[in-house]
Amino acid sequence: MNKTSLFILISHMLLFTLPAPGKAAEQIISLEDAYRSAIFHSETIAIAREHLIRSENEVKRMRSFLFPNLKANLDYLRRPRALEGSLGNGNTFTLRSKSQTNFNLTLSQPLYTGGRAQATYREAKLGRTLERLQLDLSQEDLLFEIAQAYYAALKAKNNVRIEEKEVERLAAHRRSAEKQLEVGEVTKTALLRADAELSDAQANLIRAKNAVLEAKDQLALLARLEGPFTLQNPAPVPFFERTESEWVAISHENRLELKQENIRIDQATEGIDFARGNFLPSLSLDLQYRWADENPEGSFLIRNDRLAILKFEMPIFEGMLSKAELALARSRLRQSHLEKKRRQDEIASRVRRARLDLASLTSELKHLEDQVRFAREAFSLASRQFEVGLGTNIEVLDANASLLDAERKYSNALYDREIAILQIKKESGIFSPLQTPQK
C-alpha cells in the first residue's frame, strides 16, 4: 500500500469515527448537577427570592418610621399688584406684597406611639424571616420534585433495558420455534404465537423508549437542563432507621412549615401589641425653621422664625374601633395556634405513612429479588426443554411473562425505595441534598 492509499484510508476512518457536525455530544448529568441547575435557573426559586427582597425592603420601610423626618419646602407667590392700606396723614403700609418667597425646614420626631411603630417594625422583621423560610421551602419542594423526576427517568431507562432483554429472549425463542417446526416437533401455531409475542415485545420497547424521552423532558423542564444529556446512576441514599416517635420528634423540630407557623404566632402577638397601642396616647415633636421674603416688604413681615411643636394626642372615642381591632388580633393569635396544632398532626401522619411505605418497599425488595432469580431459572429451564422437544411453547411464553413481570416489579421497587427514603427525609425536615447529608 502506497502513502496516498494509506492517507485516504486514515481519512475515511477519521471521517466515520468523528461525531457528525451539528450534533452535540450528550453531557452526563448527575442528580447533584440537576439540583444546582435548578437553583440557578429555576423561575420558581427566582420568584421566591423576589418575595424575600420585597420583605427586606418592607423592613427598611417600617424602620424609617422610627427615625426623624426632615422636610424642606420652598414656594414663590406672585400677585398682579400689591395691596396697601392708609394710616392717615398720607402714611401708608403694605397689607399684601406683590411677590412672596417662603422657605420652611421641618424636623419631625415621634417620641411615643403607644408601641405601634415598634410592633410594626418587629412584625416586618418576622415577615422577612418568614419569606426566607418560604424560599428554603420552595427550594426543598423543587429539589424533591427533581429527585422524583430523576429517578422516574432512571426507572424508564432501566425499563428499556428490560424490554430489550425481552425482545432478545423472544427473538431467540422464535428462532428455536422455527427450528422445531422444520423438524416437525411443533405446529405452525407455535411459530405464529412466537411471532405475535415478539411483535408485542418490540412495540413495548418502542413505548419504553418514548417513556424515557418524556421523563427526561420533564426533568429538563424542572431543572432547566439544556441540550441532550444522559443520566448518571446516583449512589444509594444513606439511611438509618429510627423509631416512629423519633421521626415525629425530628419532624416537629426541623419542618420548615412548623417554623413558619411559629413565626405567624409571633406576628399575631405583635398584632395584639399594635392593637393595644390604639388605646394609648401618642407624643411627637416638630422643630421648624421658617424664612420669608416679600417685595415690597410687608409691615408685619417676620423674616426668620423658629418654633417647636410638642403634639400630644389621646384617643377618646372611636366608635369602638380600637376594641374591635384588639378582638380581631386576639382571634388571629388563637387561629395561629390552632393552625400550628393542625399542621403538627398532619406532619406526624405523613411521617408515619412515609415510614410505612419505606418499610413495605424494603420488605418487598427481598421477595422480588428472589422472584426474579426463580423466574430466570424457570425460563432457562423451559427454554432448554423446548429446544430438546420436552417442553411446550406455552410453558416458555408463560415463563417469559413471569420473568418480565418480576424484572419490572423489581426495577420499579428498587427506584421507588430510593424515593421513599428521600420522602421520609423530606417529611422529617432533613431533606437537604446540597448540604452535608443528615442521617
C-alpha positions as CSV (number, residue, x, y, z in Angstrom):
1,M,0.0,0.0,0.0
2,N,1.5,3.3,-1.1
3,K,1.4,6.5,1.0
4,T,-1.5,8.0,-0.9
5,S,-3.7,5.0,-0.3
6,L,-2.7,4.9,3.4
7,F,-3.7,8.6,3.7
8,I,-7.1,8.0,2.1
9,L,-7.8,5.1,4.4
10,I,-6.9,7.0,7.5
11,S,-9.0,10.0,6.4
12,H,-12.0,7.7,5.9
13,M,-11.5,6.2,9.3
14,L,-11.4,9.6,11.0
15,L,-14.4,10.7,9.0
16,F,-16.6,7.8,10.3
17,T,-15.3,8.0,13.9
18,L,-15.7,11.7,14.5
19,P,-19.1,13.0,15.6
20,A,-21.3,14.4,12.9
21,P,-21.2,18.2,12.6
22,G,-24.1,19.9,14.3
23,K,-24.8,17.0,16.6
24,A,-23.9,18.0,20.2
25,A,-22.3,15.4,22.4
26,E,-24.5,14.2,25.2
27,Q,-23.5,15.5,28.6
28,I,-23.6,13.3,31.7
29,I,-25.9,14.8,34.3
30,S,-25.8,13.7,37.9
31,L,-28.6,14.3,40.4
32,E,-26.4,17.0,42.1
33,D,-26.0,18.7,38.7
34,A,-29.7,18.8,38.2
35,Y,-30.1,20.2,41.7
36,R,-27.6,23.0,41.1
37,S,-29.0,23.8,37.7
38,A,-32.5,24.3,39.2
39,I,-31.1,26.5,42.0
40,F,-29.5,28.9,39.5
41,H,-32.0,28.9,36.7
42,S,-35.5,27.9,38.0
43,E,-38.2,30.6,37.9
44,T,-39.8,29.1,41.0
45,I,-36.7,29.9,43.0
46,A,-36.3,33.3,41.4
47,I,-39.9,34.2,42.3
48,A,-39.3,33.2,46.0
49,R,-36.2,35.3,46.0
50,E,-38.2,38.3,44.8
51,H,-40.6,37.8,47.7
52,L,-37.6,37.9,50.1
53,I,-36.3,41.0,48.5
54,R,-39.6,42.7,48.9
55,S,-39.8,41.7,52.6
56,E,-36.3,43.2,53.2
57,N,-37.4,46.4,51.7
58,E,-40.5,46.3,53.8
59,V,-38.3,46.1,56.9
60,K,-36.4,49.2,55.8
61,R,-39.7,51.0,55.2
62,M,-41.0,50.2,58.7
63,R,-37.7,51.1,60.2
64,S,-37.9,54.6,58.6
65,F,-40.9,55.5,60.8
66,L,-38.7,55.2,63.9
67,F,-36.2,57.9,62.7
68,P,-36.7,61.6,62.5
69,N,-38.2,63.1,59.3
70,L,-36.6,66.2,57.8
71,K,-38.6,68.1,55.1
72,A,-37.8,71.3,53.2
73,N,-40.4,73.3,51.5
74,L,-39.9,76.4,49.2
75,D,-42.6,78.3,47.5
76,Y,-42.9,81.5,45.5
77,L,-46.1,83.5,45.1
78,R,-46.7,86.5,42.8
79,R,-49.8,88.8,42.5
80,P,-50.8,91.4,39.9
81,R,-50.2,94.2,42.3
82,A,-49.5,95.0,46.0
83,L,-52.3,96.0,48.3
84,E,-51.6,99.0,50.6
85,G,-53.5,100.5,53.5
86,S,-53.7,104.1,54.8
87,L,-52.8,105.3,58.3
88,G,-53.9,108.9,57.6
89,N,-51.8,112.0,57.1
90,G,-50.6,110.5,53.8
91,N,-48.9,107.5,55.6
92,T,-49.4,104.0,54.1
93,F,-48.5,100.5,54.9
94,T,-48.3,97.3,52.9
95,L,-51.1,94.8,53.6
96,R,-50.2,92.3,50.8
97,S,-46.9,92.3,48.9
98,K,-46.7,91.8,45.2
99,S,-44.3,88.8,45.5
100,Q,-43.6,86.5,48.4
101,T,-41.0,83.7,48.9
102,N,-41.3,81.2,51.8
103,F,-38.9,78.5,52.9
104,N,-39.7,76.0,55.6
105,L,-37.5,73.4,57.2
106,T,-39.3,70.9,59.5
107,L,-37.8,68.2,61.6
108,S,-40.5,65.7,62.9
109,Q,-39.7,63.0,65.5
110,P,-42.3,60.6,67.0
111,L,-41.5,60.3,70.7
112,Y,-44.1,57.8,71.8
113,T,-46.7,55.9,69.7
114,G,-48.1,53.5,72.2
115,G,-45.7,50.8,70.9
116,R,-47.4,50.7,67.5
117,A,-44.3,51.7,65.5
118,Q,-42.1,49.2,67.3
119,A,-44.6,46.4,66.9
120,T,-45.0,47.1,63.2
121,Y,-41.2,47.1,62.7
122,R,-40.8,43.8,64.6
123,E,-43.7,42.3,62.6
124,A,-41.9,43.3,59.4
125,K,-38.7,41.6,60.5
126,L,-40.7,38.5,61.3
127,G,-42.2,38.7,57.8
128,R,-38.7,38.8,56.4
129,T,-37.8,35.6,58.3
130,L,-41.0,34.0,57.0
131,E,-40.1,34.8,53.4
132,R,-36.6,33.4,54.0
133,L,-38.1,30.2,55.2
134,Q,-40.5,30.2,52.3
135,L,-37.5,30.5,49.9
136,D,-35.9,27.4,51.6
137,L,-39.3,25.6,51.4
138,S,-39.7,26.4,47.7
139,Q,-36.2,25.2,47.1
140,E,-36.8,22.0,49.0
141,D,-40.0,21.2,47.2
142,L,-38.4,21.8,43.8
143,L,-35.4,19.7,44.6
144,F,-37.6,16.9,45.7
145,E,-39.6,17.1,42.5
146,I,-36.4,16.9,40.6
147,A,-35.3,13.9,42.6
148,Q,-38.7,12.2,41.7
149,A,-38.3,13.1,38.0
150,Y,-34.7,11.9,38.0
151,Y,-35.5,8.5,39.5
152,A,-38.5,8.3,37.2
153,A,-36.2,8.8,34.2
154,L,-33.8,6.2,35.6
155,K,-36.7,3.8,36.1
156,A,-37.8,4.4,32.5
157,K,-34.3,3.9,31.3
158,N,-34.0,0.6,33.1
159,N,-37.3,-0.5,31.7
160,V,-35.8,0.0,28.2
161,R,-33.1,-2.4,29.2
162,I,-35.6,-4.9,30.5
163,E,-37.7,-4.6,27.3
164,E,-34.6,-5.1,25.2
165,K,-33.8,-8.3,27.0
166,E,-37.4,-9.3,26.5
167,V,-37.0,-8.8,22.7
168,E,-33.8,-10.8,22.8
169,R,-35.4,-13.7,24.6
170,L,-38.4,-13.8,22.4
171,A,-36.3,-13.5,19.2
172,A,-34.2,-16.5,20.4
173,H,-37.4,-18.4,21.2
174,R,-38.8,-17.6,17.8
175,R,-35.7,-19.0,16.1
176,S,-36.0,-22.1,18.3
177,A,-39.7,-22.5,17.4
178,E,-38.8,-22.1,13.7
179,K,-36.2,-24.9,14.0
180,Q,-38.7,-27.1,15.9
181,L,-41.2,-26.5,13.1
182,E,-38.7,-27.6,10.5
183,V,-38.2,-30.9,12.2
184,G,-41.9,-31.3,12.9
185,E,-41.7,-31.1,16.7
186,V,-44.3,-28.2,16.9
187,T,-47.1,-26.9,14.7
188,K,-47.3,-23.7,12.7
189,T,-49.4,-22.2,15.6
190,A,-46.4,-22.2,17.9
191,L,-44.3,-20.1,15.4
192,L,-47.2,-17.7,14.9
193,R,-47.6,-17.3,18.6
194,A,-43.9,-16.6,19.0
195,D,-44.1,-14.0,16.2
196,A,-47.0,-12.3,17.9
197,E,-45.2,-12.2,21.3
198,L,-42.1,-10.9,19.7
199,S,-44.1,-8.2,17.9
200,D,-45.8,-7.2,21.1
201,A,-42.4,-7.0,22.9
202,Q,-41.0,-4.8,20.1
203,A,-44.0,-2.4,20.5
204,N,-43.4,-2.3,24.3
205,L,-39.8,-1.5,23.6
206,I,-40.8,1.5,21.5
207,R,-43.2,2.7,24.2
208,A,-40.5,2.3,26.8
209,K,-38.0,4.4,24.8
210,N,-40.7,7.1,24.3
211,A,-41.3,7.0,28.1
212,V,-37.6,7.7,28.6
213,L,-37.8,10.8,26.4
214,E,-40.9,12.0,28.2
215,A,-39.2,11.5,31.6
216,K,-36.1,13.3,30.6
217,D,-38.1,16.1,29.1
218,Q,-39.9,16.6,32.5
219,L,-36.6,16.5,34.3
220,A,-35.1,19.1,31.9
221,L,-38.2,21.3,32.5
222,L,-37.9,21.2,36.3
223,A,-34.1,21.5,36.4
224,R,-33.7,23.8,33.4
225,L,-31.3,21.5,31.6
226,E,-30.4,22.3,28.1
227,G,-29.1,20.1,25.3
228,P,-29.0,16.3,25.0
229,F,-27.9,14.6,28.2
230,T,-27.7,11.1,29.7
231,L,-28.3,10.3,33.4
232,Q,-25.7,9.0,35.8
233,N,-26.8,6.4,38.4
234,P,-26.5,8.1,41.8
235,A,-25.1,6.4,44.9
236,P,-27.7,4.7,47.2
237,V,-29.3,7.3,49.5
238,P,-27.9,6.9,53.0
239,F,-30.5,5.9,55.6
240,F,-30.5,4.9,59.3
241,E,-33.7,3.6,60.7
242,R,-35.4,5.2,63.7
243,T,-38.5,4.6,65.7
244,E,-41.7,6.3,64.8
245,S,-41.6,8.6,67.8
246,E,-38.1,9.7,66.9
247,W,-39.1,10.5,63.3
248,V,-42.1,12.5,64.5
249,A,-39.9,14.4,67.0
250,I,-37.4,15.2,64.3
251,S,-40.1,16.5,62.0
252,H,-41.5,18.7,64.7
253,E,-38.1,20.2,65.2
254,N,-37.0,20.6,61.6
255,R,-40.0,21.0,59.4
256,L,-40.0,24.5,57.8
257,E,-43.7,24.7,57.8
258,L,-43.8,24.5,61.6
259,K,-41.1,27.1,61.8
260,Q,-43.3,29.3,59.7
261,E,-46.3,28.6,62.0
262,N,-44.2,29.8,64.9
263,I,-43.4,33.0,63.1
264,R,-47.0,33.6,62.3
265,I,-47.8,33.1,66.0
266,D,-45.2,35.8,66.8
267,Q,-46.7,38.1,64.1
268,A,-50.1,37.6,65.6
269,T,-48.7,38.5,69.0
270,E,-47.2,41.7,67.6
271,G,-50.6,42.4,66.1
272,I,-52.1,42.4,69.6
273,D,-49.4,44.8,70.8
274,F,-50.2,47.1,67.9
275,A,-53.9,47.0,68.7
276,R,-53.3,47.7,72.3
277,G,-51.3,50.8,71.3
278,N,-54.5,52.3,69.8
279,F,-55.8,52.8,73.4
280,L,-52.6,54.7,74.4
281,P,-51.7,58.3,73.7
282,S,-49.1,59.4,71.2
283,L,-46.4,62.1,71.5
284,S,-44.4,63.8,68.8
285,L,-42.1,66.7,68.4
286,D,-41.8,69.1,65.4
287,L,-39.0,71.6,65.1
288,Q,-39.4,74.2,62.3
289,Y,-37.4,77.0,60.8
290,R,-39.2,79.5,58.6
291,W,-37.7,82.1,56.3
292,A,-39.8,84.6,54.3
293,D,-39.1,87.4,51.9
294,E,-41.6,89.9,50.4
295,N,-41.4,92.5,47.7
296,P,-42.4,95.1,48.7
297,E,-41.7,94.2,52.2
298,G,-44.8,94.0,54.3
299,S,-45.2,95.8,57.6
300,F,-45.7,92.6,59.5
301,L,-43.1,90.5,57.9
302,I,-41.2,88.0,60.1
303,R,-38.2,87.1,58.0
304,N,-36.8,84.4,60.3
305,D,-38.8,82.3,62.6
306,R,-38.1,79.3,64.8
307,L,-40.6,77.2,66.7
308,A,-41.1,73.9,68.4
309,I,-44.4,72.0,68.5
310,L,-44.9,69.3,71.1
311,K,-48.0,67.3,70.0
312,F,-50.0,65.1,72.4
313,E,-52.9,63.0,71.1
314,M,-55.2,60.9,73.2
315,P,-58.0,58.8,71.7
316,I,-61.3,59.5,73.5
317,F,-63.9,57.7,71.4
318,E,-63.6,56.0,68.0
319,G,-66.9,54.2,67.8
320,M,-65.4,51.0,69.5
321,L,-62.9,50.7,66.6
322,S,-59.9,50.0,68.8
323,K,-61.8,47.4,70.8
324,A,-62.8,45.6,67.7
325,E,-59.3,45.7,66.3
326,L,-58.0,44.2,69.5
327,A,-60.6,41.4,69.4
328,L,-59.6,40.6,65.8
329,A,-55.9,40.5,66.7
330,R,-56.6,38.1,69.6
331,S,-58.7,35.9,67.3
332,R,-55.8,35.8,64.8
333,L,-53.5,34.6,67.6
334,R,-55.9,31.8,68.6
335,Q,-56.2,30.8,65.0
336,S,-52.4,30.7,64.5
337,H,-52.1,28.3,67.5
338,L,-54.8,26.1,66.0
339,E,-53.1,26.1,62.6
340,K,-49.8,25.0,64.2
341,K,-51.5,22.2,66.0
342,R,-53.3,21.0,62.9
343,R,-50.0,21.2,60.9
344,Q,-48.2,19.2,63.5
345,D,-50.8,16.4,63.3
346,E,-50.7,16.4,59.5
347,I,-46.9,16.2,59.5
348,A,-46.9,13.3,62.1
349,S,-49.4,11.4,59.9
350,R,-47.3,11.9,56.8
351,V,-44.2,10.8,58.6
352,R,-45.9,7.6,59.7
353,R,-47.2,7.0,56.2
354,A,-43.7,7.6,54.6
355,R,-42.2,5.2,57.2
356,L,-44.7,2.5,56.4
357,D,-44.2,2.9,52.7
358,L,-40.4,2.6,53.1
359,A,-40.8,-0.5,55.3
360,S,-43.1,-2.1,52.8
361,L,-40.8,-1.4,49.9
362,T,-37.8,-2.7,51.8
363,S,-39.5,-6.0,52.6
364,E,-40.9,-6.3,49.1
365,L,-37.5,-5.9,47.5
366,K,-36.1,-9.0,49.1
367,H,-39.1,-11.1,47.8
368,L,-38.9,-9.5,44.4
369,E,-35.2,-10.3,44.1
370,D,-35.9,-13.9,44.9
371,Q,-38.8,-13.9,42.4
372,V,-36.5,-12.6,39.7
373,R,-34.0,-15.3,40.4
374,F,-36.7,-18.0,40.4
375,A,-38.2,-16.6,37.2
376,R,-34.9,-16.6,35.4
377,E,-34.2,-20.2,36.4
378,A,-37.7,-21.2,35.3
379,F,-37.4,-19.5,31.9
380,S,-34.0,-21.0,31.3
381,L,-35.3,-24.5,32.2
382,A,-38.4,-24.1,30.0
383,S,-36.3,-22.8,27.1
384,R,-33.9,-25.8,27.2
385,Q,-36.8,-28.3,27.5
386,F,-38.5,-26.7,24.5
387,E,-35.3,-26.8,22.4
388,V,-35.0,-30.6,23.0
389,G,-38.6,-31.2,22.5
390,L,-39.6,-31.9,26.1
391,G,-41.4,-28.6,26.7
392,T,-44.3,-26.7,25.1
393,N,-44.4,-23.3,23.6
394,I,-46.9,-22.2,26.2
395,E,-44.6,-23.1,29.0
396,V,-41.8,-20.9,27.5
397,L,-44.1,-18.0,27.0
398,D,-45.6,-18.2,30.4
399,A,-42.1,-18.4,32.0
400,N,-41.0,-15.4,29.9
401,A,-44.1,-13.4,31.0
402,S,-43.4,-14.2,34.7
403,L,-39.8,-13.2,34.3
404,L,-40.7,-9.9,32.6
405,D,-43.2,-9.1,35.3
406,A,-40.7,-9.9,38.0
407,E,-38.0,-7.8,36.5
408,R,-40.3,-4.8,36.0
409,K,-41.6,-5.0,39.6
410,Y,-38.1,-5.4,41.0
411,S,-36.7,-2.4,38.9
412,N,-39.6,-0.2,39.9
413,A,-39.4,-1.1,43.6
414,L,-35.6,-0.5,43.6
415,Y,-36.0,3.1,42.5
416,D,-39.2,3.6,44.5
417,R,-37.4,2.7,47.6
418,E,-34.8,5.5,46.9
419,I,-37.7,7.9,46.5
420,A,-39.3,6.6,49.7
421,I,-36.1,7.3,51.7
422,L,-36.0,10.8,50.3
423,Q,-39.7,11.1,51.1
424,I,-39.3,10.3,54.8
425,K,-36.3,12.7,55.0
426,K,-38.4,15.4,53.5
427,E,-41.4,14.7,55.7
428,S,-39.0,14.9,58.7
429,G,-37.4,18.1,57.6
430,I,-33.9,16.8,57.0
431,F,-34.0,16.7,53.2
432,S,-31.0,18.9,52.3
433,P,-29.3,17.4,49.2
434,L,-26.9,20.3,48.6
435,Q,-25.8,20.4,52.2
436,T,-24.0,18.0,54.5
437,P,-26.1,14.8,54.4
438,Q,-28.1,14.2,57.6
439,K,-28.5,10.7,58.8
